[in-house]
Amino acid sequence: MARTFDWIPRLRCPSIAAVRGHAYGAGLQLALACDFRIFARGAQVGLTETRHGILPDMGAIYRLPRIVGESRAGELILFGEVLGAEEALRIGLANRMVNDNELESAAKEFADRLAAQPPLAVSGARRAIDTVWCMSADDALRVAVEEQARCLASEDFTEAGRALTAGRPPRWKGH
């Protein structure tokens, strides 16, 4: 079960969870595996497994502390707390909170904004951000430099210069 959602962070593009209603246990763990979480105002989430004598086993033990900090994650997991969308937003669990009827359009708008970004820079930044949690500072900086060098040598970077000079939006190709 621990690897159930491991494929999500490995996607070549950023992922967005649109959270509505109740997302307890596995539902919240699915959202935690995504890069971004947009909550409908009426959402209720929690890792309630400890209330039943078990612990979250689909990656939340690893992912939640990275998102909200170790102390707050410990409190949420150990007490099996349920949070509303406003509290989730306040502690950084949610990136955005929208009215319930706006959830799909807000997620689509967020996805469209992400899709408009240069793919190489986005994938490189995601890789560099991820490494800070599992490498030394020197190694993480090395990854960031490698990804920056890859971007600087790319057709996308050249296209960004052309587009700026021509006063038009860049046409990203991802290489």
For each residue, the residues with C-beta under 8 A, 3 or more apart:
1: 4 57 58
2: 57 58 59
3: 6 59
4: 1 26 29 58 59
5: 8 29 30 32 33 58 59
6: 3 9 10 33 59
7: 10 11
8: 5 11 15 30 33 34
9: 6 15 33 35 130
10: 6 7
11: 7 8 14 15
12: 123
13: 114 115 119 122 123
14: 11 35 36 114 122 126
15: 8 9 11 33 34 35 36
16: 34 35 36 37 38 107 110 111 114
17: 30 31 34 36 37 38
18: 38 40 103 104 106 107
19: 23 27 31 37 38 39 40 43 45 85 94 103
20: 39 40 42 43 100 103
21: 40 42 43 44
22: 27 43 44 45
23: 19 27 28 30 31 43 44 45
24: 27 28 44 45 46 47 48 82
25: 28 29 46 47 48 49 56
26: 4 29 30 58
27: 19 22 23 24 30 31 45
28: 23 24 25 31 32 45 46 47 60
29: 4 5 25 26 32 33 47 56 58 59 60 63
30: 5 8 17 23 26 27 33 34 58
31: 17 19 23 27 28 34 37 45
32: 5 28 29 37 59 60 63 64 67
33: 5 6 8 9 15 29 30 58 59 63
34: 8 15 16 17 30 31 37
35: 9 14 15 16 126
36: 14 15 16 17 95 96 110
37: 16 17 19 31 32 34 88 93 94 95
38: 16 17 18 19 94 95 96 97 98 103 106 107 110
39: 19 20 43 45 85 88 89 94 96 97 98
40: 18 19 20 21 43 85 97 98 99 100 102 103
41: 85 86 97 98 99 100
42: 20 21 85 100
43: 19 20 21 22 23 39 40 84 85 88 94
44: 21 22 23 24 82 83 84 85
45: 19 22 23 24 27 28 31 39 82 83 88 93
46: 24 25 28 76 80 81 82 83
47: 24 25 28 29 50 56 60 64 76 77 80
48: 24 25 51 52 80 82
49: 25 52 54 55 56 57 77 80
50: 47 53 54 55 77 78 79 80
51: 48 80
52: 48 49
53: 50
54: 49 50 57
55: 49 50 61 77
56: 25 29 47 49 59 60 61 64 77
57: 1 2 49 54 61
58: 1 2 4 5 26 29 30 33
59: 2 3 4 5 6 29 32 33 56 62 63
60: 28 29 32 47 56 63 64 77
61: 55 56 57 64 65 77
62: 59 65 66
63: 29 32 33 59 60 66 67
64: 32 47 56 60 61 67 68 73 76 77 93
65: 61 62 68 69 70 73 74
66: 62 63 133
67: 32 63 64 73 92 93
68: 64 65 72 73 76 91 92 93
69: 65 72 73
70: 65 73 74
71: 74 75
72: 68 69 75 76 91
73: 64 65 67 68 69 70 76 77
74: 65 70 71 77 78
75: 71 72 78 79 81
76: 46 47 64 68 72 73 79 80 81 83
77: 47 49 50 55 56 60 61 64 73 74 80
78: 50 74 75
79: 50 75 76
80: 46 47 48 49 50 51 76 77
81: 46 75 76
82: 24 44 45 46 48
83: 44 45 46 76 87 88 91 93
84: 43 44 87 88
85: 19 39 40 41 42 43 44 88 89 94 97
86: 41 89 90 97
87: 83 84 90 91
88: 37 39 43 45 83 84 85 91 93 94 97
89: 39 85 86 92 93 94 96 97
90: 86 87
91: 68 72 83 87 88
92: 67 68 89
93: 37 45 64 67 68 83 88 89
94: 19 37 38 39 43 85 88 89 97
95: 36 37 38
96: 36 38 39 89 106 110
97: 38 39 40 41 85 86 88 89 94
98: 38 39 40 41 102 103 106
99: 40 41 102 103
100: 20 40 41 42 103
101:
102: 40 98 99 105 106
103: 18 19 20 38 40 98 99 100 106 107
104: 18 107 108
105: 102 108 109
106: 18 38 96 98 102 103 109 110
107: 16 18 38 103 104 110 111
108: 104 105 111 112
109: 105 106 112 113
110: 16 36 38 96 106 107 113 114
111: 16 107 108 114 115
112: 108 109 115 116
113: 109 110 116 117
114: 13 14 16 110 111 117 122
115: 13 111 112
116: 112 113 172
117: 113 114 121 122 172
118: 121 122 151 156 160 170 172 174
119: 13 122 123 156 172 173 174
120: 123 124 150 151 154 156 174 175
121: 117 118 124 125 151 156
122: 13 14 114 117 118 119 125 126
123: 12 13 119 120 126 127
124: 120 121 127 128 147 148 150 151
125: 121 122 128 129 147
126: 14 35 122 123 129 130
127: 123 124 130 131 143 147
128: 124 125 131 132 140 143 144 147
129: 125 126 132
130: 9 126 127 133 134
131: 127 128 134 135 139 140 143 144
132: 128 129 135 137 140
133: 66 130
134: 130 131
135: 131 132 139 140 143
136: 139 140
137: 132 140 141
138: 141 142
139: 131 135 136 142 143
140: 128 131 132 135 136 137 143 144
141: 137 138 144 145
142: 138 139 145 146
143: 127 128 131 135 139 140 146 147
144: 128 131 140 141 147 148
145: 141 142 148 149
146: 142 143 149 150
147: 124 125 127 128 143 144 150 151
148: 124 144 145 151 152
149: 145 146 152 153
150: 120 124 146 147 153 154
151: 118 120 121 124 147 148 154 156 157
152: 148 149 157
153: 149 150 157
154: 120 150 151 157 158 175
155: 158 159 173 175
156: 118 119 120 121 151 159 160 170 172 173 174 175
157: 151 152 153 154 160 161
158: 154 155 161 162
159: 155 156 162 163 170 171 172 173
160: 118 156 157 163 164 170
161: 157 158 164 165
162: 158 159 165 166 170
163: 159 160 166 167 168 169 170 171
164: 160 161 167
165: 161 162
166: 162 163
167: 163 164
168: 163
169: 163
170: 118 156 159 160 162 163
171: 159 163
172: 116 117 118 119 156 159
173: 119 155 156 159
174: 118 119 120 156
175: 120 154 155 156
